[in-house]
Amino acid sequence: MTAFTVVSILPELVEGALSAGVVGRARTAGTLDVAVVNPRDFTTDKHRSVDDTPYGGGPGMVMRPGPLVAAIEHAAARLPGSAHRILLSPGGRPLTQARVQELAALPHLVLVCGRYEGVDERVAELAIDEELSLGDFVLTGGELGAAAIVDAVARFLPGVLGEPTSTDDESFSGALLEYPQYTRPAEFRGKAVPEVLAGGNHEAIRQWRRREALRRTARRRPDLLARHRFTKEDEQLARGVAELELPSRVSVALVHHPVTDRTGAVVTTSLTNFDLHDIARSVATYGLAGFYVVTPIEAHRAKCAAIAAAWRDEGKDYRLDALARVRPVASVADAIADLGDPLVVATSASPDRFPDVPRATPSEFLATVHGTGARPVLILFGTGWGLVDSMIPQVSQVLAPVSGRPAWNHLSVRSAVAVVLDRLFGLRDA
Ligand code: 4GY
């Protein structure tokens, strides 16, 4: 059973956060042990000061190591057995539900709260086992973070919740967001509860909830969905749900004209075998709808068709899959016409191209696509020195360029396609 000792110069703030609700009730009932130790009680000067000016100058004050380390040592000795000492700080490792569960298996957590501009670094070096952050934002002190950890860990302790939280459906990484919940009335301000929930078909309700959890996660947390391992049933439930079938709405166009050469002149580049093979396979790998090979040179379109046909004769499965998606066309306009009315998105490494079109990060792009219902999407990739903006007025977004630390794009177009598709649609390891 985990006990908690919070080290804070504002005990009333910690008490305020942990005196109400199920946590407050569990403390009163004696099933949850939370105590607070105040570093001010470990000062030796007559002003009882816990802070001082920073070495090296700069704004604000820094927490002195003496009173804080003394308070941590006192807190750790409050109970027999070993204490795990945690410092709440934006510089710590981000807290996860998996870590919360592990913490719930430890006997004694000492939660150390800093205030002011920061804590003398030697405190962390001498008296802290782990630094944790609640997220990439800055609080005025660690107290609310400490209270949040007590609250999240307490859910796993016996006698705190009525029904103790089961550990298996809460691992979270790769887990799904919760399905939407409803209670009475059946209609509220013109909005009805989904019909299936009011019927008594428990199997139908279970499937509806799972599908909505998948849909919601795709929309709101594509990063979580990318880590989710789909079960056979998930695959079935995903069918026909636009949010879960995004890649199948997306096509790629490899544009050989209009593009520029190194001098900035508008040219037509040559079809290359490597681009054709590698991009077709990337398009198949990520489950996209199609791969338009855009060239005004008729002989190149014929060659493209011939290469695709040659793969077919080799008869390998993965090649067939890739080949089926290759579509030679004479112009970007033809690719657009073939799709009907697609959302057209360009890629460009140069800020000078499409200067009036907003740059989108992968998640901004995905949010746009989610907002467009079932509309098809066409992503343009330029060969040579890149797409010519003036000749493609339909472009409504430009994907931010792929770059590394040297901040320059040296990728071949087929590498850029693979990287962009992986960022947008690639699955991630947990
Ligand atoms: N974020 N996650 C956080 C925080 C305040 C200066 C050190 C956070 O956990 N704690 O912002 N803490 C800072 C204020 C001293 C703590």
Boltz pocket constraint, residues with backbone or C-beta under 6 A from the ligand:
constraints:
  - pocket:
      binder: B
      contacts: [[A, 88], [A, 89], [A, 90], [A, 113], [A, 114], [A, 115], [A, 116], [A, 117], [A, 118], [A, 119], [A, 132], [A, 133], [A, 134], [A, 135], [A, 136], [A, 137], [A, 138], [A, 139], [A, 140], [A, 141], [A, 142], [A, 145]]
      max_distance: 6.0
